[in-house]
Amino acid sequence: MNAVTQTGQVPVSHERHGGRCWRRFTSYAFARSLHCVPVVLAELDPAAASFPVVFAEDAQGMMPVALLHLRRDADTPFVAGDGSWRGTYVPSALRAHPFSASATGAGDEMALLVDEGSGLVTDDPHDEPFFAEDGTPSEPLGQVIAFFRTRALSERDTRTACAALGEAGLLAPLRPLPGMDDMSAQGLFAVDPEKLQALPDSALPGLWHEGALRLAQAHRLSLHHASWMARALSAAPGATAPAAPAPAPDAPGSRLSDFLSAVADARDRDNGEQG
């Protein structure tokens, strides 16, 4: 029997979901309270160009994570009051809601999970069926499975790169970034720049081959996002609160406009200081 986990997610099975349907999500409200979200090497460039990327440990080891807020006790400003996404990039882990996947421990096998507490598992025939009449996954569900299989391959490479950084002694507890308190930095890790600089030349080819050097470089550059995020959040203190009703995206005084204006101002100040 499939047991519902604490997160409301259960393995997808014909026994449980045969004859049932799922609805594609239209709101990112489910991500509003997230402090960070894991990213994989396949999306490293756009993720690092959009968020501070640091490291966090789970049951399988270290993974890079994109910070969606500098504080754990606040809602992310990247989700608007109406549930729309404010960022320039959506991390892959958020794109297949209400589905997720977990390793089974049997080689590269994974279990596909669905969040039955999301309100997106239905009995409405107008929604997407889980299974076809012959009991095989429906075409839409097959696309979800293919997405997670592709992501799992990149996650494997990502964990290899993270393990290489750890084995080289390059990971250290994260020092709070600008706008981050000690509590929000707990459990997070960063590449130590001094240890990275001190690596012997003989260690570099192996780290490059494993993707660890690329990961370390993207991580270090991405940390500069923290400064403008802190300034933007300070300039738009209401940015993390949901709107009711949500203002039009381009309406003067809307939280989205305030937040993006604050971002632009912060970046302009940074560019002026660098010039």
C-alpha positions, 0 to 999 in steps of 0.5 A: 500500500502506498503511504502518503508522506509528510509532504502529501506526496505519494508514488504514482501507481495504476493501483492508486491513480488509475482512472484519475486525472491531474491538472497543470498548475497555473500558479507558483504560489506553491513555491512562495514559502521556499527559501531555496530550491536545488538546481542541476548542472544542465541549468547552472548558467541561467540559475547562476545568472538569476540567483545566488547559488550555494550548497546544501546537504541532503540524504544523498550528499551535497547539491547546489541550491538557488536562494529564492530569498535571503531569509528563511522566515520570509516569502520569496519575492520571486512569486507575485501575489497573483502567483505569477513568477517574477524572475527571469528563470524558473528552476527546473525543480519547480516546473513539473508541480505537482510532480517530483521524483526521488531516487529508489536506491536501485541504480538510476531508478527513480520513483515518480511522486505526485502531491495529492495535497496540491488540489491538482489531482482530480476526477475531472475528465477534462484534465490530464489522465494519469494512465491510458485505458491499457494501463500504461502511462498517458502521453502527458504523464510520459512527458513528465516521466521523461522530464524527470529522467533527463533531470536525474541524469544531470543531477547525477553529474551534479552530485559527482561535481559536488562530491569532488568539491567536498573531497578537495576540501573546498566546501565550508559553512556559508558566511551570511551574505549581505541581507542574510542573518546567521539563522538563514545561513545555517546548513548552507555551504560555499566554496572557500576562495582561498582554498580554491586559489591554493589548489595545486595544479595537479588537482585542476584537471580532475576537478575540471573533468568532474565539472567541479571547477565550472560549478565553483566558478558559477557559484562564486560569481552568483553570490554577487546577486545577494547585494542587489537582492538585499537592496531591492528587498529593503527598497520594496519592503512589501515585496514579500507579502501576497497581494489581494487583489494582485495589481496589474503587472505594469500598474504604477505602485504595484509590488512587482514594479516597485521590486523591479525598480529597486532591482534596477536602482541597486544594479545602477548603483553597483555599476556606478560604484564599479565605474 
